[in-house]
Amino acid sequence: MVEADIGVEVVYAAVDRQVLLPVTVPAGTTVRAALLKSGIGRAFPELDLAGCPVGIFGKVVVDPDSRLVQSGDRIEIYRPLLADPKEVRRLRAAKAAEAKARNQ
C-alpha cells in the first residue's frame, strides 16, 4: 500500500523576519523529520533543528522525534526568550513603587 502525502507548514519568526514554508511529507513523518525536510535551516543557519524547541499551533511538542505530524499542522520553531517575563514584571513593579515613593 502506498502512503499518502500530507501537507504541513513550518514557521519561524526571527527578530528581523518571519518565514512560513509549506512542505509535503509522507504520512507517518515525525515533527523533527518534517522540520529537516522543510529546508528552514537554509534560511536560518543559526537554528539548531536537532534540538530546538517546537510546537504545533501554540502547544509545545515534548518529543518531536516521535510525534507524528497530521495534515494541516503548523509546526512552530520557538526561539529562546531574551528576558524572563517574571523578572521584567518584578523590575517594572519595583520601579513603579520607587517612583510612587518619590512623588509622595
N, C-alpha and C positions, 0 to 999 in steps of 0.2 A: 504494500500500500504506500502511495506517495504522500508525504507530509505536505500539508498546505502551508503557504507562506502567509505571514501576518504582518500588518503594518503597525509600527510604533513610532514615537517621536523621542528624540534625545535633546534635552535643553540644558544650556549653561549660561549663566549671567555673570560675566566678569565685571569689574569696576567700570570699564570703558565701553563694553559692547555685550550684546546678547546674541546667542545663536540657537536656532531651532532646526534640527535636522531630521527629516523623515527617513526612516530606514525600514527595509523589508527583511524579515528574518524568518527562518523556518520555525514552525510550531515546535515547542519544546526547548527554545533558546532561553538561556539564563539572562538575567539583567546585566551581569558583567560582560557576557559574550555580546549582547546587543550593543553595549557601550563601545566595546572594541571594534565591532563591525561598522558602527556609525561613522568612524573617521574623525570624531570630535577631537581626538588627540592631535591631529594635524593642525586644526585651527587654534588649539590651546596646548602647545607642547609642554607647558609648565604643569599640566594636570597629571596626577598620578592615578591613572584609570584603574590600576590594580588594587588600590587601597582607599580611594576617595569615598566619602560618604555619599549615598544616593538615596533617592526616594521615588515613589510613584504617586503622582497627584498630591504632593504635600505630606505623604506618610513615609517615614523612614523605612527603608528596607534593611532589615537586620543582617541578612545573609544573601547578598546579591549574587554570590557564586552558586546558590542552589535555588533561588526564587525564579520561577519561570515567568516570562512576560506573557501578557494576553493582548489580543488585538485591541488597538486603540490606546494602550498605555502611554503615558508621558513620563519618561524617565528623567528625573531632575538630578543634576550633579550639584552638590552643595559645597560652597567654599567656606573656609573657616571664618569665624567671627573675628573682627578686628578688635572688638572690645566686649567684655562681658556685660550684657544688658543690666544685670542686677547691680553691678559695680557702678555703671553710668548713672542709674537711678539714685543710688546711695549718695554719690558725689553731688548730683543735682539737688537733692533734698538738703544736704549739708550746706551747700552754697546758698540756697534759699533761706534756710534758718539763720545763717550768718548775716545775710542782708537784712532780714527782718529784725534781728537783734540790734544792728547798727542804726536802723531807722526809728527805733523807739526812744 
